[in-house]
Amino acid sequence: MRMTNYDAKTDTFGKRMLVMLTFFGFGLITLYIAQRIGHYLFLVSLYGHARVSSEHLHFVEMIKGRPWVISNGDKISVEGSQASFPYVFGSWFVIILPMYPFIYLFLTRFIPKPKKD
């Protein structure tokens, strides 16, 4: 495909790529944050908030296919570690859903509407 009469002001492809990369980056950053929050909530559901905060419990080792090791020496089996998924997924949606409309509105201001010929 050969582009003729290129005008940088109406370059919607570059702007759409910027929007797509911004959403992808935002999704990854919020997923990382949600993973930290979700695993903390998983520990709270196992041990209770008082014990997690007083003993400063955290995951020491979380290798795929092996039991997860907690800072107090306990191990969570592979089957038990799958129970943390709803906490991570729920945390991610709680973070991303309220932010999505604001980011969408902010970024779509930069994309010009297609001209009708």
Residue pairs with C-beta under 8 A, 6 or more apart in sequence:
9 112
10 112
10 115
12 111
12 112
12 114
15 110
15 111
15 112
16 111
18 107
18 110
19 107
19 108
19 110
19 111
22 103
22 107
23 103
23 107
26 96
26 99
26 103
27 96
30 92
30 95
30 96
30 99
31 92
33 91
33 95
34 88
34 89
34 91
34 92
34 94
34 95
34 96
35 88
35 91
35 92
37 87
37 88
37 91
37 95
38 84
38 87
38 88
38 89
38 90
38 91
38 92
39 59
39 62
39 84
39 87
39 88
40 52
41 87
41 91
42 83
42 84
42 87
43 52
43 57
43 58
43 59
43 70
44 52
45 87
46 76
47 57
51 57
55 71
55 72
56 71
57 70
57 71
57 72
58 70
58 71
59 68
59 69
59 70
59 71
60 69
60 70
60 71
61 68
61 69
62 68
62 69
62 81
65 78
66 78
67 75
67 76
67 77
67 78
67 81
68 75
68 76
68 81
69 75
70 76
